[in-house]
Amino acid sequence: MENPTAIVALLVARLAALARDDEGMSTVEYAIGLIAAAAFAGLLFVIINAPAVMGALTGLIQRSLTPAGG
């Protein structure tokens, strides 16, 4: 088993190197953004397809297309 102090020193050195070198970070950020957007789209799809929401949206559209006073 290695010396715990050496492991901590190695970890600190590696983290410092990662902090200096941000090559490839934009790719990771885009991937996380894409995953978040896909999850949000899936959530909206489930919500919009719920019967209660579908009925409310249909009623709203029908009322907005009905002439005023008619």
PDB file of N, H, CA, C and O in Angstrom:
ATOM      1  N   MET A   1       0.853  -1.184   0.000  1.00  0.00           N
ATOM      2  CA  MET A   1       0.000   0.000   0.000  1.00  0.00           C
ATOM      3  C   MET A   1       0.892   1.239   0.000  1.00  0.00           C
ATOM      4  O   MET A   1       1.885   1.301   0.726  1.00  0.00           O
ATOM      5  N   GLU A   2       0.537   2.200  -0.802  1.00  0.00           N
ATOM      6  H   GLU A   2      -0.270   2.150  -1.391  1.00  0.00           H
ATOM      7  CA  GLU A   2       1.335   3.418  -0.909  1.00  0.00           C
ATOM      8  C   GLU A   2       1.098   4.333   0.285  1.00  0.00           C
ATOM      9  O   GLU A   2       0.122   4.204   1.025  1.00  0.00           O
ATOM     10  N   ASN A   3       2.013   5.240   0.434  1.00  0.00           N
ATOM     11  H   ASN A   3       2.806   5.344  -0.167  1.00  0.00           H
ATOM     12  CA  ASN A   3       1.947   6.232   1.502  1.00  0.00           C
ATOM     13  C   ASN A   3       0.757   7.162   1.252  1.00  0.00           C
ATOM     14  O   ASN A   3       0.667   7.734   0.166  1.00  0.00           O
ATOM     15  N   PRO A   4      -0.152   7.337   2.201  1.00  0.00           N
ATOM     16  CA  PRO A   4      -1.307   8.230   2.002  1.00  0.00           C
ATOM     17  C   PRO A   4      -0.900   9.665   1.675  1.00  0.00           C
ATOM     18  O   PRO A   4      -1.588  10.345   0.914  1.00  0.00           O
ATOM     19  N   THR A   5       0.200  10.125   2.239  1.00  0.00           N
ATOM     20  H   THR A   5       0.759   9.572   2.857  1.00  0.00           H
ATOM     21  CA  THR A   5       0.667  11.481   1.951  1.00  0.00           C
ATOM     22  C   THR A   5       1.087  11.600   0.495  1.00  0.00           C
ATOM     23  O   THR A   5       0.836  12.623  -0.143  1.00  0.00           O
ATOM     24  N   ALA A   6       1.724  10.561  -0.033  1.00  0.00           N
ATOM     25  H   ALA A   6       1.928   9.731   0.486  1.00  0.00           H
ATOM     26  CA  ALA A   6       2.143  10.569  -1.435  1.00  0.00           C
ATOM     27  C   ALA A   6       0.929  10.550  -2.357  1.00  0.00           C
ATOM     28  O   ALA A   6       0.921  11.204  -3.401  1.00  0.00           O
ATOM     29  N   ILE A   7      -0.083   9.806  -1.971  1.00  0.00           N
ATOM     30  H   ILE A   7      -0.077   9.275  -1.123  1.00  0.00           H
ATOM     31  CA  ILE A   7      -1.307   9.749  -2.780  1.00  0.00           C
ATOM     32  C   ILE A   7      -1.981  11.117  -2.814  1.00  0.00           C
ATOM     33  O   ILE A   7      -2.426  11.566  -3.870  1.00  0.00           O
ATOM     34  N   VAL A   8      -2.056  11.772  -1.674  1.00  0.00           N
ATOM     35  H   VAL A   8      -1.694  11.407  -0.816  1.00  0.00           H
ATOM     36  CA  VAL A   8      -2.661  13.108  -1.614  1.00  0.00           C
ATOM     37  C   VAL A   8      -1.844  14.089  -2.439  1.00  0.00           C
ATOM     38  O   VAL A   8      -2.410  14.904  -3.167  1.00  0.00           O
ATOM     39  N   ALA A   9      -0.517  14.021  -2.337  1.00  0.00           N
ATOM     40  H   ALA A   9      -0.057  13.358  -1.746  1.00  0.00           H
ATOM     41  CA  ALA A   9       0.342  14.922  -3.111  1.00  0.00           C
ATOM     42  C   ALA A   9       0.161  14.685  -4.602  1.00  0.00           C
ATOM     43  O   ALA A   9       0.113  15.639  -5.379  1.00  0.00           O
ATOM     44  N   LEU A  10       0.060  13.420  -5.012  1.00  0.00           N
ATOM     45  H   LEU A  10       0.098  12.645  -4.381  1.00  0.00           H
ATOM     46  CA  LEU A  10      -0.162  13.091  -6.417  1.00  0.00           C
ATOM     47  C   LEU A  10      -1.517  13.605  -6.887  1.00  0.00           C
ATOM     48  O   LEU A  10      -1.637  14.136  -7.991  1.00  0.00           O
ATOM     49  N   LEU A  11      -2.520  13.448  -6.059  1.00  0.00           N
ATOM     50  H   LEU A  11      -2.423  13.017  -5.163  1.00  0.00           H
ATOM     51  CA  LEU A  11      -3.862  13.927  -6.397  1.00  0.00           C
ATOM     52  C   LEU A  11      -3.887  15.445  -6.543  1.00  0.00           C
ATOM     53  O   LEU A  11      -4.490  15.970  -7.480  1.00  0.00           O
ATOM     54  N   VAL A  12      -3.237  16.149  -5.626  1.00  0.00           N
ATOM     55  H   VAL A  12      -2.747  15.723  -4.865  1.00  0.00           H
ATOM     56  CA  VAL A  12      -3.180  17.611  -5.692  1.00  0.00           C
ATOM     57  C   VAL A  12      -2.443  18.053  -6.948  1.00  0.00           C
ATOM     58  O   VAL A  12      -2.870  18.997  -7.613  1.00  0.00           O
ATOM     59  N   ALA A  13      -1.349  17.387  -7.280  1.00  0.00           N
ATOM     60  H   ALA A  13      -1.003  16.620  -6.740  1.00  0.00           H
ATOM     61  CA  ALA A  13      -0.589  17.733  -8.483  1.00  0.00           C
ATOM     62  C   ALA A  13      -1.430  17.500  -9.734  1.00  0.00           C
ATOM     63  O   ALA A  13      -1.407  18.308 -10.663  1.00  0.00           O
ATOM     64  N   ARG A  14      -2.167  16.400  -9.756  1.00  0.00           N
ATOM     65  H   ARG A  14      -2.186  15.744  -9.001  1.00  0.00           H
ATOM     66  CA  ARG A  14      -3.010  16.095 -10.923  1.00  0.00           C
ATOM     67  C   ARG A  14      -4.145  17.108 -11.056  1.00  0.00           C
ATOM     68  O   ARG A  14      -4.443  17.554 -12.164  1.00  0.00           O
ATOM     69  N   LEU A  15      -4.771  17.470  -9.965  1.00  0.00           N
ATOM     70  H   LEU A  15      -4.530  17.108  -9.065  1.00  0.00           H
ATOM     71  CA  LEU A  15      -5.848  18.462 -10.006  1.00  0.00           C
ATOM     72  C   LEU A  15      -5.327  19.824 -10.445  1.00  0.00           C
ATOM     73  O   LEU A  15      -6.007  20.545 -11.175  1.00  0.00           O
ATOM     74  N   ALA A  16      -4.128  20.177 -10.005  1.00  0.00           N
ATOM     75  H   ALA A  16      -3.575  19.592  -9.412  1.00  0.00           H
ATOM     76  CA  ALA A  16      -3.528  21.441 -10.426  1.00  0.00           C
ATOM     77  C   ALA A  16      -3.254  21.424 -11.923  1.00  0.00           C
ATOM     78  O   ALA A  16      -3.466  22.427 -12.605  1.00  0.00           O
ATOM     79  N   ALA A  17      -2.786  20.293 -12.438  1.00  0.00           N
ATOM     80  H   ALA A  17      -2.613  19.478 -11.884  1.00  0.00           H
ATOM     81  CA  ALA A  17      -2.533  20.176 -13.877  1.00  0.00           C
ATOM     82  C   ALA A  17      -3.839  20.277 -14.657  1.00  0.00           C
ATOM     83  O   ALA A  17      -3.886  20.909 -15.712  1.00  0.00           O
ATOM     84  N   LEU A  18      -4.882  19.666 -14.150  1.00  0.00           N
ATOM     85  H   LEU A  18      -4.845  19.152 -13.293  1.00  0.00           H
ATOM     86  CA  LEU A  18      -6.181  19.747 -14.827  1.00  0.00           C
ATOM     87  C   LEU A  18      -6.733  21.168 -14.807  1.00  0.00           C
ATOM     88  O   LEU A  18      -7.379  21.598 -15.762  1.00  0.00           O
ATOM     89  N   ALA A  19      -6.485  21.881 -13.744  1.00  0.00           N
ATOM     90  H   ALA A  19      -5.960  21.531 -12.968  1.00  0.00           H
ATOM     91  CA  ALA A  19      -6.968  23.258 -13.645  1.00  0.00           C
ATOM     92  C   ALA A  19      -6.259  24.154 -14.652  1.00  0.00           C
ATOM     93  O   ALA A  19      -6.857  25.092 -15.179  1.00  0.00           O
ATOM     94  N   ARG A  20      -4.989  23.870 -14.922  1.00  0.00           N
ATOM     95  H   ARG A  20      -4.503  23.107 -14.494  1.00  0.00           H
ATOM     96  CA  ARG A  20      -4.240  24.676 -15.890  1.00  0.00           C
ATOM     97  C   ARG A  20      -4.621  24.322 -17.315  1.00  0.00           C
ATOM     98  O   ARG A  20      -4.651  25.202 -18.176  1.00  0.00           O
ATOM     99  N   ASP A  21      -4.909  23.074 -17.584  1.00  0.00           N
ATOM    100  H   ASP A  21      -4.885  22.360 -16.885  1.00  0.00           H
ATOM    101  CA  ASP A  21      -5.162  22.596 -18.942  1.00  0.00           C
ATOM    102  C   ASP A  21      -6.657  22.361 -19.117  1.00  0.00           C
ATOM    103  O   ASP A  21      -7.194  21.375 -18.612  1.00  0.00           O
ATOM    104  N   ASP A  22      -7.333  23.263 -19.832  1.00  0.00           N
ATOM    105  H   ASP A  22      -6.897  24.064 -20.242  1.00  0.00           H
ATOM    106  CA  ASP A  22      -8.775  23.106 -20.017  1.00  0.00           C
ATOM    107  C   ASP A  22      -9.119  22.642 -21.423  1.00  0.00           C
ATOM    108  O   ASP A  22     -10.244  22.841 -21.882  1.00  0.00           O
ATOM    109  N   GLU A  23      -8.170  22.030 -22.107  1.00  0.00           N
ATOM    110  H   GLU A  23      -7.256  21.868 -21.734  1.00  0.00           H
ATOM    111  CA  GLU A  23      -8.424  21.519 -23.448  1.00  0.00           C
ATOM    112  C   GLU A  23      -9.505  20.443 -23.385  1.00  0.00           C
ATOM    113  O   GLU A  23      -9.429  19.531 -22.561  1.00  0.00           O
ATOM    114  N   GLY A  24     -10.493  20.544 -24.238  1.00  0.00           N
ATOM    115  H   GLY A  24     -10.556  21.284 -24.907  1.00  0.00           H
ATOM    116  CA  GLY A  24     -11.572  19.581 -24.261  1.00  0.00           C
ATOM    117  C   GLY A  24     -12.735  19.921 -23.346  1.00  0.00           C
ATOM    118  O   GLY A  24     -13.752  19.228 -23.360  1.00  0.00           O
ATOM    119  N   MET A  25     -12.608  20.953 -22.567  1.00  0.00           N
ATOM    120  H   MET A  25     -11.781  21.516 -22.555  1.00  0.00           H
ATOM    121  CA  MET A  25     -13.685  21.299 -21.643  1.00  0.00           C
ATOM    122  C   MET A  25     -14.941  21.722 -22.393  1.00  0.00           C
ATOM    123  O   MET A  25     -16.049  21.417 -21.953  1.00  0.00           O
ATOM    124  N   SER A  26     -14.790  22.418 -23.514  1.00  0.00           N
ATOM    125  H   SER A  26     -13.890  22.666 -23.871  1.00  0.00           H
ATOM    126  CA  SER A  26     -15.983  22.870 -24.225  1.00  0.00           C
ATOM    127  C   SER A  26     -16.788  21.677 -24.735  1.00  0.00           C
ATOM    128  O   SER A  26     -18.018  21.733 -24.760  1.00  0.00           O
ATOM    129  N   THR A  27     -16.123  20.609 -25.137  1.00  0.00           N
ATOM    130  H   THR A  27     -15.124  20.564 -25.117  1.00  0.00           H
ATOM    131  CA  THR A  27     -16.826  19.422 -25.598  1.00  0.00           C
ATOM    132  C   THR A  27     -17.657  18.822 -24.467  1.00  0.00           C
ATOM    133  O   THR A  27     -18.799  18.417 -24.682  1.00  0.00           O
ATOM    134  N   VAL A  28     -17.099  18.765 -23.290  1.00  0.00           N
ATOM    135  H   VAL A  28     -16.171  19.094 -23.115  1.00  0.00           H
ATOM    136  CA  VAL A  28     -17.834  18.233 -22.140  1.00  0.00           C
ATOM    137  C   VAL A  28     -19.011  19.137 -21.804  1.00  0.00           C
ATOM    138  O   VAL A  28     -20.104  18.656 -21.502  1.00  0.00           O
ATOM    139  N   GLU A  29     -18.790  20.441 -21.857  1.00  0.00           N
ATOM    140  H   GLU A  29     -17.903  20.831 -22.102  1.00  0.00           H
ATOM    141  CA  GLU A  29     -19.872  21.377 -21.558  1.00  0.00           C
ATOM    142  C   GLU A  29     -21.000  21.246 -22.577  1.00  0.00           C
ATOM    143  O   GLU A  29     -22.174  21.278 -22.208  1.00  0.00           O
ATOM    144  N   TYR A  30     -20.654  21.098 -23.858  1.00  0.00           N
ATOM    145  H   TYR A  30     -19.700  21.072 -24.158  1.00  0.00           H
ATOM    146  CA  TYR A  30     -21.687  20.910 -24.874  1.00  0.00           C
ATOM    147  C   TYR A  30     -22.437  19.602 -24.651  1.00  0.00           C
ATOM    148  O   TYR A  30     -23.656  19.555 -24.815  1.00  0.00           O
ATOM    149  N   ALA A  31     -21.735  18.554 -24.284  1.00  0.00           N
ATOM    150  H   ALA A  31     -20.745  18.592 -24.150  1.00  0.00           H
ATOM    151  CA  ALA A  31     -22.382  17.264 -24.043  1.00  0.00           C
ATOM    152  C   ALA A  31     -23.351  17.353 -22.866  1.00  0.00           C
ATOM    153  O   ALA A  31     -24.461  16.824 -22.935  1.00  0.00           O
ATOM    154  N   ILE A  32     -22.942  18.009 -21.803  1.00  0.00           N
ATOM    155  H   ILE A  32     -22.040  18.438 -21.747  1.00  0.00           H
ATOM    156  CA  ILE A  32     -23.826  18.163 -20.638  1.00  0.00           C
ATOM    157  C   ILE A  32     -25.040  19.008 -21.010  1.00  0.00           C
ATOM    158  O   ILE A  32     -26.159  18.701 -20.599  1.00  0.00           O
ATOM    159  N   GLY A  33     -24.827  20.065 -21.780  1.00  0.00           N
ATOM    160  H   GLY A  33     -23.918  20.314 -22.114  1.00  0.00           H
ATOM    161  CA  GLY A  33     -25.939  20.899 -22.232  1.00  0.00           C
ATOM    162  C   GLY A  33     -26.905  20.127 -23.113  1.00  0.00           C
ATOM    163  O   GLY A  33     -28.121  20.292 -23.004  1.00  0.00           O
ATOM    164  N   LEU A  34     -26.366  19.285 -23.987  1.00  0.00           N
ATOM    165  H   LEU A  34     -25.379  19.152 -24.075  1.00  0.00           H
ATOM    166  CA  LEU A  34     -27.206  18.477 -24.869  1.00  0.00           C
ATOM    167  C   LEU A  34     -28.033  17.471 -24.072  1.00  0.00           C
ATOM    168  O   LEU A  34     -29.214  17.268 -24.353  1.00  0.00           O
ATOM    169  N   ILE A  35     -27.416  16.852 -23.091  1.00  0.00           N
ATOM    170  H   ILE A  35     -26.456  17.017 -22.863  1.00  0.00           H
ATOM    171  CA  ILE A  35     -28.142  15.900 -22.242  1.00  0.00           C
ATOM    172  C   ILE A  35     -29.244  16.612 -21.458  1.00  0.00           C
ATOM    173  O   ILE A  35     -30.356  16.096 -21.336  1.00  0.00           O
ATOM    174  N   ALA A  36     -28.936  17.789 -20.932  1.00  0.00           N
ATOM    175  H   ALA A  36     -28.033  18.208 -21.032  1.00  0.00           H
ATOM    176  CA  ALA A  36     -29.941  18.551 -20.183  1.00  0.00           C
ATOM    177  C   ALA A  36     -31.093  18.971 -21.089  1.00  0.00           C
ATOM    178  O   ALA A  36     -32.255  18.901 -20.689  1.00  0.00           O
ATOM    179  N   ALA A  37     -30.777  19.406 -22.311  1.00  0.00           N
ATOM    180  H   ALA A  37     -29.833  19.463 -22.636  1.00  0.00           H
ATOM    181  CA  ALA A  37     -31.826  19.816 -23.247  1.00  0.00           C
ATOM    182  C   ALA A  37     -32.705  18.631 -23.641  1.00  0.00           C
ATOM    183  O   ALA A  37     -33.925  18.770 -23.739  1.00  0.00           O
ATOM    184  N   ALA A  38     -32.102  17.482 -23.864  1.00  0.00           N
ATOM    185  H   ALA A  38     -31.112  17.369 -23.784  1.00  0.00           H
ATOM    186  CA  ALA A  38     -32.876  16.291 -24.222  1.00  0.00           C
ATOM    187  C   ALA A  38     -33.774  15.856 -23.064  1.00  0.00           C
ATOM    188  O   ALA A  38     -34.918  15.456 -23.277  1.00  0.00           O
ATOM    189  N   ALA A  39     -33.258  15.933 -21.851  1.00  0.00           N
ATOM    190  H   ALA A  39     -32.328  16.258 -21.677  1.00  0.00           H
ATOM    191  CA  ALA A  39     -34.071  15.578 -20.682  1.00  0.00           C
ATOM    192  C   ALA A  39     -35.236  16.547 -20.521  1.00  0.00           C
ATOM    193  O   ALA A  39     -36.350  16.129 -20.206  1.00  0.00           O
ATOM    194  N   PHE A  40     -34.987  17.838 -20.734  1.00  0.00           N
ATOM    195  H   PHE A  40     -34.082  18.178 -20.990  1.00  0.00           H
ATOM    196  CA  PHE A  40     -36.050  18.838 -20.631  1.00  0.00           C
ATOM    197  C   PHE A  40     -37.100  18.618 -21.717  1.00  0.00           C
ATOM    198  O   PHE A  40     -38.297  18.740 -21.456  1.00  0.00           O
ATOM    199  N   ALA A  41     -36.659  18.295 -22.938  1.00  0.00           N
ATOM    200  H   ALA A  41     -35.686  18.196 -23.151  1.00  0.00           H
ATOM    201  CA  ALA A  41     -37.602  18.020 -24.030  1.00  0.00           C
ATOM    202  C   ALA A  41     -38.458  16.799 -23.703  1.00  0.00           C
ATOM    203  O   ALA A  41     -39.661  16.797 -23.965  1.00  0.00           O
ATOM    204  N   GLY A  42     -37.850  15.771 -23.136  1.00  0.00           N
ATOM    205  H   GLY A  42     -36.873  15.773 -22.923  1.00  0.00           H
ATOM    206  CA  GLY A  42     -38.607  14.585 -22.742  1.00  0.00           C
ATOM    207  C   GLY A  42     -39.630  14.896 -21.669  1.00  0.00           C
ATOM    208  O   GLY A  42     -40.757  14.404 -21.716  1.00  0.00           O
ATOM    209  N   LEU A  43     -39.242  15.710 -20.706  1.00  0.00           N
ATOM    210  H   LEU A  43     -38.327  16.110 -20.668  1.00  0.00           H
ATOM    211  CA  LEU A  43     -40.167  16.112 -19.645  1.00  0.00           C
ATOM    212  C   LEU A  43     -41.341  16.899 -20.220  1.00  0.00           C
ATOM    213  O   LEU A  43     -42.491  16.652 -19.857  1.00  0.00           O
ATOM    214  N   LEU A  44     -41.057  17.844 -21.115  1.00  0.00           N
ATOM    215  H   LEU A  44     -40.122  18.044 -21.410  1.00  0.00           H
ATOM    216  CA  LEU A  44     -42.136  18.612 -21.736  1.00  0.00           C
ATOM    217  C   LEU A  44     -43.065  17.716 -22.548  1.00  0.00           C
ATOM    218  O   LEU A  44     -44.281  17.908 -22.538  1.00  0.00           O
ATOM    219  N   PHE A  45     -42.499  16.742 -23.248  1.00  0.00           N
ATOM    220  H   PHE A  45     -41.512  16.586 -23.256  1.00  0.00           H
ATOM    221  CA  PHE A  45     -43.305  15.814 -24.038  1.00  0.00           C
ATOM    222  C   PHE A  45     -44.273  15.040 -23.143  1.00  0.00           C
ATOM    223  O   PHE A  45     -45.444  14.876 -23.485  1.00  0.00           O
ATOM    224  N   VAL A  46     -43.789  14.573 -22.015  1.00  0.00           N
ATOM    225  H   VAL A  46     -42.837  14.706 -21.737  1.00  0.00           H
ATOM    226  CA  VAL A  46     -44.641  13.827 -21.082  1.00  0.00           C
ATOM    227  C   VAL A  46     -45.728  14.731 -20.515  1.00  0.00           C
ATOM    228  O   VAL A  46     -46.881  14.313 -20.406  1.00  0.00           O
ATOM    229  N   ILE A  47     -45.379  15.959 -20.154  1.00  0.00           N
ATOM    230  H   ILE A  47     -44.442  16.298 -20.242  1.00  0.00           H
ATOM    231  CA  ILE A  47     -46.352  16.884 -19.572  1.00  0.00           C
ATOM    232  C   ILE A  47     -47.417  17.263 -20.592  1.00  0.00           C
ATOM    233  O   ILE A  47     -48.607  17.254 -20.277  1.00  0.00           O
ATOM    234  N   ILE A  48     -47.002  17.596 -21.808  1.00  0.00           N
ATOM    235  H   ILE A  48     -46.035  17.603 -22.063  1.00  0.00           H
ATOM    236  CA  ILE A  48     -47.954  18.031 -22.837  1.00  0.00           C
ATOM    237  C   ILE A  48     -48.897  16.898 -23.229  1.00  0.00           C
ATOM    238  O   ILE A  48     -50.056  17.157 -23.554  1.00  0.00           O
ATOM    239  N   ASN A  49     -48.434  15.660 -23.208  1.00  0.00           N
ATOM    240  H   ASN A  49     -47.492  15.450 -22.945  1.00  0.00           H
ATOM    241  CA  ASN A  49     -49.280  14.535 -23.600  1.00  0.00           C
ATOM    242  C   ASN A  49     -50.179  14.024 -22.479  1.00  0.00           C
ATOM    243  O   ASN A  49     -50.934  13.076 -22.689  1.00  0.00           O
ATOM    244  N   ALA A  50     -50.115  14.625 -21.306  1.00  0.00           N
ATOM    245  H   ALA A  50     -49.501  15.396 -21.136  1.00  0.00           H
ATOM    246  CA  ALA A  50     -51.021  14.247 -20.222  1.00  0.00           C
ATOM    247  C   ALA A  50     -52.439  14.676 -20.601  1.00  0.00           C
ATOM    248  O   ALA A  50     -52.627  15.769 -21.134  1.00  0.00           O
ATOM    249  N   PRO A  51     -53.432  13.839 -20.337  1.00  0.00           N
ATOM    250  CA  PRO A  51     -54.809  14.156 -20.745  1.00  0.00           C
ATOM    251  C   PRO A  51     -55.324  15.490 -20.201  1.00  0.00           C
ATOM    252  O   PRO A  51     -56.003  16.219 -20.923  1.00  0.00           O
ATOM    253  N   ALA A  52     -55.022  15.818 -18.968  1.00  0.00           N
ATOM    254  H   ALA A  52     -54.470  15.225 -18.381  1.00  0.00           H
ATOM    255  CA  ALA A  52     -55.515  17.069 -18.382  1.00  0.00           C
ATOM    256  C   ALA A  52     -54.917  18.274 -19.099  1.00  0.00           C
ATOM    257  O   ALA A  52     -55.622  19.244 -19.377  1.00  0.00           O
ATOM    258  N   VAL A  53     -53.639  18.217 -19.393  1.00  0.00           N
ATOM    259  H   VAL A  53     -53.067  17.429 -19.167  1.00  0.00           H
ATOM    260  CA  VAL A  53     -52.979  19.331 -20.081  1.00  0.00           C
ATOM    261  C   VAL A  53     -53.481  19.426 -21.513  1.00  0.00           C
ATOM    262  O   VAL A  53     -53.717  20.522 -22.021  1.00  0.00           O
ATOM    263  N   MET A  54     -53.644  18.279 -22.165  1.00  0.00           N
ATOM    264  H   MET A  54     -53.452  17.389 -21.753  1.00  0.00           H
ATOM    265  CA  MET A  54     -54.135  18.266 -23.546  1.00  0.00           C
ATOM    266  C   MET A  54     -55.528  18.885 -23.620  1.00  0.00           C
ATOM    267  O   MET A  54     -55.811  19.658 -24.536  1.00  0.00           O
ATOM    268  N   GLY A  55     -56.404  18.553 -22.665  1.00  0.00           N
ATOM    269  H   GLY A  55     -56.175  17.925 -21.922  1.00  0.00           H
ATOM    270  CA  GLY A  55     -57.746  19.132 -22.631  1.00  0.00           C
ATOM    271  C   GLY A  55     -57.718  20.628 -22.381  1.00  0.00           C
ATOM    272  O   GLY A  55     -58.467  21.378 -23.007  1.00  0.00           O
ATOM    273  N   ALA A  56     -56.861  21.069 -21.472  1.00  0.00           N
ATOM    274  H   ALA A  56     -56.252  20.460 -20.964  1.00  0.00           H
ATOM    275  CA  ALA A  56     -56.759  22.500 -21.178  1.00  0.00           C
ATOM    276  C   ALA A  56     -56.247  23.268 -22.390  1.00  0.00           C
ATOM    277  O   ALA A  56     -56.753  24.347 -22.700  1.00  0.00           O
ATOM    278  N   LEU A  57     -55.249  22.723 -23.075  1.00  0.00           N
ATOM    279  H   LEU A  57     -54.838  21.847 -22.824  1.00  0.00           H
ATOM    280  CA  LEU A  57     -54.719  23.401 -24.265  1.00  0.00           C
ATOM    281  C   LEU A  57     -55.743  23.430 -25.393  1.00  0.00           C
ATOM    282  O   LEU A  57     -55.866  24.434 -26.096  1.00  0.00           O
ATOM    283  N   THR A  58     -56.477  22.338 -25.570  1.00  0.00           N
ATOM    284  H   THR A  58     -56.378  21.523 -25.000  1.00  0.00           H
ATOM    285  CA  THR A  58     -57.513  22.294 -26.606  1.00  0.00           C
ATOM    286  C   THR A  58     -58.601  23.322 -26.315  1.00  0.00           C
ATOM    287  O   THR A  58     -59.044  24.028 -27.221  1.00  0.00           O
ATOM    288  N   GLY A  59     -59.035  23.413 -25.062  1.00  0.00           N
ATOM    289  H   GLY A  59     -58.675  22.840 -24.326  1.00  0.00           H
ATOM    290  CA  GLY A  59     -60.041  24.407 -24.684  1.00  0.00           C
ATOM    291  C   GLY A  59     -59.541  25.823 -24.889  1.00  0.00           C
ATOM    292  O   GLY A  59     -60.288  26.682 -25.358  1.00  0.00           O
ATOM    293  N   LEU A  60     -58.300  26.078 -24.546  1.00  0.00           N
ATOM    294  H   LEU A  60     -57.693  25.380 -24.165  1.00  0.00           H
ATOM    295  CA  LEU A  60     -57.713  27.406 -24.728  1.00  0.00           C
ATOM    296  C   LEU A  60     -57.674  27.792 -26.200  1.00  0.00           C
ATOM    297  O   LEU A  60     -57.999  28.925 -26.557  1.00  0.00           O
ATOM    298  N   ILE A  61     -57.280  26.861 -27.050  1.00  0.00           N
ATOM    299  H   ILE A  61     -57.016  25.941 -26.760  1.00  0.00           H
ATOM    300  CA  ILE A  61     -57.214  27.143 -28.488  1.00  0.00           C
ATOM    301  C   ILE A  61     -58.612  27.351 -29.054  1.00  0.00           C
ATOM    302  O   ILE A  61     -58.820  28.250 -29.869  1.00  0.00           O
ATOM    303  N   GLN A  62     -59.571  26.534 -28.636  1.00  0.00           N
ATOM    304  H   GLN A  62     -59.402  25.803 -27.974  1.00  0.00           H
ATOM    305  CA  GLN A  62     -60.940  26.693 -29.129  1.00  0.00           C
ATOM    306  C   GLN A  62     -61.525  28.034 -28.705  1.00  0.00           C
ATOM    307  O   GLN A  62     -62.188  28.697 -29.503  1.00  0.00           O
ATOM    308  N   ARG A  63     -61.286  28.446 -27.452  1.00  0.00           N
ATOM    309  H   ARG A  63     -60.747  27.908 -26.804  1.00  0.00           H
ATOM    310  CA  ARG A  63     -61.789  29.751 -26.993  1.00  0.00           C
ATOM    311  C   ARG A  63     -61.125  30.895 -27.747  1.00  0.00           C
ATOM    312  O   ARG A  63     -61.774  31.898 -28.046  1.00  0.00           O
ATOM    313  N   SER A  64     -59.851  30.758 -28.056  1.00  0.00           N
ATOM    314  H   SER A  64     -59.324  29.943 -27.814  1.00  0.00           H
ATOM    315  CA  SER A  64     -59.165  31.852 -28.751  1.00  0.00           C
ATOM    316  C   SER A  64     -59.582  31.944 -30.215  1.00  0.00           C
ATOM    317  O   SER A  64     -59.444  33.005 -30.822  1.00  0.00           O
ATOM    318  N   LEU A  65     -60.090  30.854 -30.797  1.00  0.00           N
ATOM    319  H   LEU A  65     -60.202  29.992 -30.303  1.00  0.00           H
ATOM    320  CA  LEU A  65     -60.538  30.884 -32.190  1.00  0.00           C
ATOM    321  C   LEU A  65     -62.015  31.232 -32.330  1.00  0.00           C
ATOM    322  O   LEU A  65     -62.487  31.485 -33.438  1.00  0.00           O
ATOM    323  N   THR A  66     -62.748  31.248 -31.224  1.00  0.00           N
ATOM    324  H   THR A  66     -62.365  31.043 -30.324  1.00  0.00           H
ATOM    325  CA  THR A  66     -64.165  31.595 -31.247  1.00  0.00           C
ATOM    326  C   THR A  66     -64.302  33.116 -31.322  1.00  0.00           C
ATOM    327  O   THR A  66     -63.649  33.834 -30.566  1.00  0.00           O
ATOM    328  N   PRO A  67     -65.162  33.619 -32.244  1.00  0.00           N
ATOM    329  CA  PRO A  67     -65.336  35.075 -32.348  1.00  0.00           C
ATOM    330  C   PRO A  67     -65.874  35.664 -31.042  1.00  0.00           C
ATOM    331  O   PRO A  67     -66.673  35.033 -30.350  1.00  0.00           O
ATOM    332  N   ALA A  68     -65.433  36.859 -30.719  1.00  0.00           N
ATOM    333  H   ALA A  68     -64.784  37.372 -31.281  1.00  0.00           H
ATOM    334  CA  ALA A  68     -65.871  37.539 -29.495  1.00  0.00           C
ATOM    335  C   ALA A  68     -67.357  37.859 -29.586  1.00  0.00           C
ATOM    336  O   ALA A  68     -67.835  38.321 -30.621  1.00  0.00           O
ATOM    337  N   GLY A  69     -68.082  37.614 -28.505  1.00  0.00           N
ATOM    338  H   GLY A  69     -67.694  37.238 -27.664  1.00  0.00           H
ATOM    339  CA  GLY A  69     -69.507  37.921 -28.444  1.00  0.00           C
ATOM    340  C   GLY A  69     -70.359  36.904 -29.174  1.00  0.00           C
ATOM    341  O   GLY A  69     -71.570  37.091 -29.289  1.00  0.00           O
ATOM    342  N   GLY A  70     -69.758  35.827 -29.674  1.00  0.00           N
ATOM    343  H   GLY A  70     -68.774  35.675 -29.581  1.00  0.00           H
ATOM    344  CA  GLY A  70     -70.527  34.867 -30.459  1.00  0.00           C
ATOM    345  C   GLY A  70     -70.752  33.651 -29.725  1.00  0.00           C
ATOM    346  O   GLY A  70     -71.386  32.729 -30.238  1.00  0.00           O
TER     347      GLY A  70
END
